[in-house]
């Protein structure tokens, strides 16, 4: 919900359908797919399975 609020979406105080919120974030905002190349902010060493 904090991500939705950060994107300017209003979360109404009633029962929330979590799947509906996740769908909006994914389909409208590309939440699960949009990304850019970036360095690891924590400086952790990369593992063989990393896809960054």
C-alpha positions in Angstrom: 0.0 0.0 0.0 2.9 2.4 0.6 4.0 1.9 -3.0 0.5 2.7 -4.2 0.4 5.8 -2.1 3.8 6.8 -3.3 2.5 6.6 -6.8 -0.3 9.0 -5.9 -3.0 6.3 -5.7 -5.7 6.8 -3.0 -6.3 3.8 -0.8 -9.9 3.9 0.6 -10.6 2.7 4.1 -12.6 -0.4 3.3 -11.8 -4.0 2.7 -9.0 -4.1 0.1 -8.6 -6.8 -2.5 -4.9 -7.4 -2.4 -4.9 -9.1 -5.8 -6.6 -6.1 -7.4 -4.0 -3.7 -6.0 -1.2 -5.9 -7.2 -2.8 -6.1 -10.7 -3.0 -2.3 -10.9 0.6 -1.9 -9.9 1.7 -4.6 -12.4 -0.4 -3.7 -15.4 -0.6 0.1 -15.1 2.8 0.9 -13.5 4.9 -2.1 -14.7 5.9 -2.7 -11.1 7.1 -6.3 -11.7 8.9 -5.7 -15.0 10.2 -2.1 -15.2 13.7 -1.7 -13.9 17.0 -0.1 -14.9 20.5 -1.2 -14.5 21.8 -0.2 -11.1 24.5 -1.0 -8.6 23.7 -2.9 -5.5 23.0 -0.2 -2.8 24.2 -2.7 -0.1 27.5 -3.6 -1.8 26.7 -7.3 -1.4 28.8 -9.6 -3.7 26.8 -11.0 -6.7 26.0 -14.6 -6.8 25.9 -16.8 -9.9 22.1 -16.7 -10.1 21.9 -12.9 -10.1 20.2 -11.4 -13.2 21.1 -7.8 -12.7 
